[in-house]
Amino acid sequence: MRKEIVLITGANGEMGHGLIAHLGETKKYSIVAMDVQPLDDSLRPYCERFIQGDILDLMLLGRLVSEFEIRTIYHLASILSTKAEYNPETAHRVNVEGTLNLLRLAVEQSSWQGRPVKFIYPSSIAAYGLPSVAAKEKAGKVKEADWCQPITMYGVNKLYCEHLGRYYTTNYRQLAADHNKFTVDFRSIRFPGLVSSVTIPTGGTSDYGPEMLHHAAQGIPYSCFVRPDSRLPFMVMPDAIKSLLMLEAVSREKLTQLVYNVTSFSPTALDFYNQVKNAFPKAVVTFEPDMARQAIVDSWPADVDDSMAARDWTWKPDYNEKRAFDEYLIPSIKARYS
Ligand SMILES: NC(=O)c1ccc[n+]([C@@H]2O[C@H](COP(=O)([O-])OP(=O)(O)OC[C@H]3O[C@@H](n4cnc5c(N)ncnc54)[C@H](O)[C@@H]3O)[C@@H](O)[C@H]2O)c1
């Protein structure tokens, strides 16, 4: 008998930390974690097994199929937006071919089990692309189907992988007589910028928010790479984890789409600065916009419409801006660096 498990790729990343700690605490799941980097010692006790390896390694993925019965895949491994721009073709391989490998693994598992494996995929507001700051200001809360013309390799990869997920869920082997037997239960969330008190982001374009905070808490000066008036939606990590688990748990019939926006609050970089300065009055932050990264931020929506998630699976964030800073970020970041 193969052991029933939850597979988490990109386990050592920011979201992996939050998800593994949360799932591990519940003690309800056997977690097999995978990452190309070693897993932090703090996460090891929560995992049945850690596999250090690459999602592009088909031999490794094949061994997983023979050893485990995978019920849900949280596919978090990815090259994020800024890093992807430095090496777009490598990013494409990891973000697209890597996701395709995991979808094929899910299909194979589904066919062994005779039931669809759940495939939970964090997408991003990078899937959107607004053509100008004026359009961004006018757009307001952007809906899932609008403005899907991303300008980054990462955004292009995310949007395409959402389509791949839809294909594997509804049309895979559509010309085969038995095509319904081999389906995946793909569900995706387009996340805004995420802020965690536990980990420091690397390689994303919304990183200026969390970077400002973590630098201030350590007394290190920070140069913010976007204009003070730049506005993006953000969410704290506990809400991001909550949304992933809610989407995983809801029954398929309730879902009217496969990709959902979620969000919490939409501060400008100046709002972020004011929160940081309020908590750390000695913080030294300057604004020195990097025009190329600014252009990426300008192409992402200032806010997203998450009413479909609210309607279909009763999504609601626990943290608004005030609670996020006062009750989560500031106290735990202060404790972390004290
Ligand atoms: N952090 C955010 O603000 C944010 C926002 C929107 C969406 N997301 C998405 O959420 C997911 C998790 O993001 P995160 O913030 O934890 O990112 P992260 O960069 O912190 O973690 C990604 C992890 O994937 C691993 N990885 C990269 N290439 C790999 C490969 N070839 N094989 C195996 N592992 C590999 C990395 O080692 C890293 O530990 C990603 O899909 C990301 O696109 C994140």
PDBQT file of the ligand as one rigid body, heavy atoms in Angstrom, charges set to zero:
ROOT
HETATM    1  N1  LIG A 401       5.490  35.914  -2.311  1.00  0.00    +0.000 N 
HETATM    2  C1  LIG A 401       4.583  36.597  -3.004  1.00  0.00    +0.000 C 
HETATM    3  O1  LIG A 401       4.409  37.805  -2.806  1.00  0.00    +0.000 OA
HETATM    4  C2  LIG A 401       3.724  35.878  -4.016  1.00  0.00    +0.000 A 
HETATM    5  C3  LIG A 401       2.682  36.583  -4.625  1.00  0.00    +0.000 A 
HETATM    6  C4  LIG A 401       1.896  35.941  -5.582  1.00  0.00    +0.000 A 
HETATM    7  C5  LIG A 401       2.123  34.607  -5.877  1.00  0.00    +0.000 A 
HETATM    8  N2  LIG A 401       3.159  33.947  -5.275  1.00  0.00    +0.000 N 
HETATM    9  C6  LIG A 401       3.372  32.542  -5.671  1.00  0.00    +0.000 C 
HETATM   10  O2  LIG A 401       3.351  31.717  -4.520  1.00  0.00    +0.000 OA
HETATM   11  C7  LIG A 401       4.259  30.619  -4.710  1.00  0.00    +0.000 C 
HETATM   12  C8  LIG A 401       5.212  30.576  -3.544  1.00  0.00    +0.000 C 
HETATM   13  O3  LIG A 401       5.900  31.816  -3.492  1.00  0.00    +0.000 OA
HETATM   14  P1  LIG A 401       6.975  32.148  -2.386  1.00  0.00    +0.000 P 
HETATM   15  O4  LIG A 401       6.786  33.548  -1.992  1.00  0.00    +0.000 OA
HETATM   16  O5  LIG A 401       6.991  31.082  -1.367  1.00  0.00    +0.000 OA
HETATM   17  O6  LIG A 401       8.298  32.089  -3.288  1.00  0.00    +0.000 OA
HETATM   18  P2  LIG A 401       9.785  31.770  -2.811  1.00  0.00    +0.000 P 
HETATM   19  O7  LIG A 401      10.703  32.284  -3.873  1.00  0.00    +0.000 OA
HETATM   20  O8  LIG A 401       9.982  32.204  -1.418  1.00  0.00    +0.000 OA
HETATM   21  O9  LIG A 401       9.795  30.169  -2.836  1.00  0.00    +0.000 OA
HETATM   22  C9  LIG A 401       9.851  29.427  -4.008  1.00  0.00    +0.000 C 
HETATM   23  C10 LIG A 401      10.576  28.138  -3.671  1.00  0.00    +0.000 C 
HETATM   24  O10 LIG A 401      10.628  27.343  -4.856  1.00  0.00    +0.000 OA
HETATM   25  C11 LIG A 401      11.874  26.697  -4.874  1.00  0.00    +0.000 C 
HETATM   26  N3  LIG A 401      12.210  26.339  -6.244  1.00  0.00    +0.000 N 
HETATM   27  C12 LIG A 401      12.557  27.179  -7.251  1.00  0.00    +0.000 A 
HETATM   28  N4  LIG A 401      12.837  26.470  -8.356  1.00  0.00    +0.000 NA
HETATM   29  C13 LIG A 401      12.647  25.164  -8.047  1.00  0.00    +0.000 A 
HETATM   30  C14 LIG A 401      12.783  23.959  -8.776  1.00  0.00    +0.000 A 
HETATM   31  N5  LIG A 401      13.177  23.959 -10.054  1.00  0.00    +0.000 N 
HETATM   32  N6  LIG A 401      12.506  22.785  -8.153  1.00  0.00    +0.000 NA
HETATM   33  C15 LIG A 401      12.117  22.782  -6.849  1.00  0.00    +0.000 A 
HETATM   34  N7  LIG A 401      11.986  23.890  -6.116  1.00  0.00    +0.000 NA
HETATM   35  C16 LIG A 401      12.251  25.072  -6.705  1.00  0.00    +0.000 A 
HETATM   36  C17 LIG A 401      12.852  27.713  -4.297  1.00  0.00    +0.000 C 
HETATM   37  O11 LIG A 401      14.033  27.094  -3.808  1.00  0.00    +0.000 OA
HETATM   38  C18 LIG A 401      12.015  28.361  -3.207  1.00  0.00    +0.000 C 
HETATM   39  O12 LIG A 401      12.252  27.742  -1.949  1.00  0.00    +0.000 OA
HETATM   40  C19 LIG A 401       4.949  30.845  -6.049  1.00  0.00    +0.000 C 
HETATM   41  O13 LIG A 401       4.310  30.084  -7.037  1.00  0.00    +0.000 OA
HETATM   42  C20 LIG A 401       4.724  32.315  -6.297  1.00  0.00    +0.000 C 
HETATM   43  O14 LIG A 401       4.711  32.585  -7.665  1.00  0.00    +0.000 OA
HETATM   44  C21 LIG A 401       3.943  34.536  -4.352  1.00  0.00    +0.000 A 
ENDROOT
TORSDOF 0
